[in-house]
Amino acid sequence: MNWLLMLAALACGAVLTTQVATNKQLGEHLHNLYLPAVANMVFGMVAAVSLTLAFTREWPTTAMVKDAPWYSWFAGGVLGAVYLTGNILLAPRLGAATLIGLVVTGQIVLSVLIDQFGWFGFAQHSANLPRLIGCALLIGGVALVSKS
């Protein structure tokens, strides 16, 4: 596997952790744990629109738009809002390490299921013994990290 891509993925994980921390901090300063999700989505939309306008050379055709699964148009935004708001609400109660450990474990376990069944257009990859052991080790790791 390409080490540069793996480092980029690790950086994405660090960015998500920083996002959780700064959203928690903003929520505490505003005395409202829901407003950081709104701010996050607004500034994220500005950034996404700017990047799209700057880097999109070919726009999708009408056929491409019609062929996209109906749920794919709104699921990312709704799930993103649930993710953001959930993290903001849970971070002060669980702490950074436990929260992120649980988030990553949830991502890996669901990813193994997605691969196993080929959901959402992913190629099928069996949930073999090493993958299942990896999931179990993540669960055990979160249990250890969450001990205070």
C-alpha positions as CSV (number, residue, x, y, z in Angstrom):
1,M,0.0,0.0,0.0
2,N,1.2,3.5,-0.8
3,W,2.6,5.1,2.4
4,L,1.9,8.6,1.3
5,L,-1.8,7.7,1.0
6,M,-1.7,6.1,4.4
7,L,-0.2,9.2,5.9
8,A,-2.8,11.3,4.3
9,A,-5.5,9.1,5.8
10,L,-3.9,9.4,9.2
11,A,-3.9,13.2,8.8
12,C,-7.7,13.0,8.0
13,G,-8.2,11.2,11.3
14,A,-6.2,13.9,13.1
15,V,-8.3,16.6,11.3
16,L,-11.6,14.9,12.5
17,T,-10.3,14.7,16.1
18,T,-9.3,18.4,15.9
19,Q,-12.8,19.2,14.5
20,V,-14.4,17.4,17.5
21,A,-12.2,19.3,19.9
22,T,-12.8,22.7,18.4
23,N,-16.5,22.2,18.1
24,K,-16.7,21.1,21.8
25,Q,-14.7,24.2,22.7
26,L,-17.0,26.5,20.7
27,G,-20.1,24.9,22.2
28,E,-18.8,25.5,25.7
29,H,-18.0,29.2,25.0
30,L,-21.4,29.7,23.4
31,H,-23.2,27.8,26.1
32,N,-25.0,25.9,23.3
33,L,-23.9,22.5,22.0
34,Y,-26.0,22.7,18.8
35,L,-24.6,26.0,17.4
36,P,-21.2,24.6,16.6
37,A,-22.8,22.0,14.2
38,V,-24.5,24.9,12.4
39,A,-21.2,26.9,12.2
40,N,-19.4,23.8,11.0
41,M,-21.9,23.1,8.3
42,V,-22.1,26.8,7.1
43,F,-18.3,27.2,6.9
44,G,-17.9,23.7,5.5
45,M,-20.4,24.6,2.7
46,V,-18.5,27.8,1.9
47,A,-15.3,25.8,1.7
48,A,-16.9,23.0,-0.4
49,V,-18.5,25.4,-2.8
50,S,-15.2,27.3,-3.2
51,L,-13.2,24.1,-3.8
52,T,-15.9,22.9,-6.3
53,L,-15.8,26.1,-8.3
54,A,-12.1,26.2,-8.3
55,F,-11.4,22.6,-9.3
56,T,-14.4,21.3,-11.2
57,R,-13.7,21.2,-14.9
58,E,-16.4,18.9,-16.1
59,W,-19.9,19.1,-14.6
60,P,-22.2,16.1,-14.4
61,T,-24.7,15.5,-17.1
62,T,-28.4,15.3,-16.5
63,A,-28.2,11.5,-16.9
64,M,-25.5,11.3,-14.2
65,V,-27.7,13.3,-11.9
66,K,-30.7,11.1,-12.6
67,D,-28.7,7.9,-12.2
68,A,-27.5,8.7,-8.7
69,P,-29.3,6.8,-5.9
70,W,-32.1,9.0,-4.5
71,Y,-30.7,8.8,-0.9
72,S,-27.2,9.9,-1.9
73,W,-28.4,13.5,-2.4
74,F,-29.2,14.1,1.3
75,A,-27.7,11.2,3.3
76,G,-24.3,12.7,3.5
77,G,-25.6,16.0,4.8
78,V,-28.0,14.5,7.3
79,L,-25.6,11.9,8.5
80,G,-22.9,14.6,8.8
81,A,-25.2,16.7,10.9
82,V,-25.9,13.7,13.2
83,Y,-22.2,12.9,13.4
84,L,-21.2,16.5,14.2
85,T,-24.0,17.1,16.8
86,G,-23.4,13.7,18.4
87,N,-19.7,14.4,18.8
88,I,-20.3,17.8,20.2
89,L,-22.8,16.4,22.7
90,L,-20.7,13.3,23.6
91,A,-17.2,14.9,23.8
92,P,-17.6,16.6,27.2
93,R,-19.1,13.4,28.7
94,L,-16.8,10.8,27.3
95,G,-13.5,12.7,26.7
96,A,-11.5,12.8,23.5
97,A,-9.8,9.4,23.6
98,T,-12.9,7.4,24.4
99,L,-15.1,9.3,22.0
100,I,-12.7,9.0,19.0
101,G,-11.9,5.4,19.9
102,L,-15.6,4.5,19.8
103,V,-16.1,6.6,16.6
104,V,-13.2,4.8,14.8
105,T,-14.4,1.4,16.1
106,G,-17.9,2.1,14.8
107,Q,-16.4,3.1,11.4
108,I,-14.3,0.0,11.2
109,V,-17.0,-2.5,12.2
110,L,-19.5,-1.0,9.8
111,S,-16.8,-0.9,7.1
112,V,-16.2,-4.6,7.5
113,L,-20.0,-5.2,7.1
114,I,-20.1,-2.9,4.1
115,D,-17.2,-4.8,2.5
116,Q,-18.7,-8.2,3.5
117,F,-22.0,-7.5,1.7
118,G,-20.8,-5.0,-1.0
119,W,-23.2,-2.3,0.2
120,F,-23.2,1.1,-1.5
121,G,-21.4,-0.1,-4.5
122,F,-18.2,-1.3,-2.8
123,A,-16.4,-4.4,-4.0
124,Q,-17.1,-7.4,-1.8
125,H,-14.3,-8.3,0.6
126,S,-15.1,-11.1,3.0
127,A,-15.2,-10.5,6.8
128,N,-12.5,-13.1,7.3
129,L,-10.8,-14.1,10.6
130,P,-8.1,-11.4,10.5
131,R,-10.7,-8.7,9.9
132,L,-12.9,-10.0,12.7
133,I,-9.9,-10.2,15.1
134,G,-9.0,-6.6,14.1
135,C,-12.5,-5.5,15.1
136,A,-12.3,-7.3,18.4
137,L,-8.9,-5.8,19.1
138,L,-10.3,-2.3,18.4
139,I,-13.2,-3.0,20.8
140,G,-10.6,-4.2,23.4
141,G,-8.5,-1.1,22.8
142,V,-11.4,1.2,23.3
143,A,-12.2,-0.6,26.6
144,L,-8.6,0.0,27.7
145,V,-8.5,3.6,26.6
146,S,-11.8,4.4,28.3
147,K,-10.6,3.2,31.7
148,S,-9.8,6.3,33.7
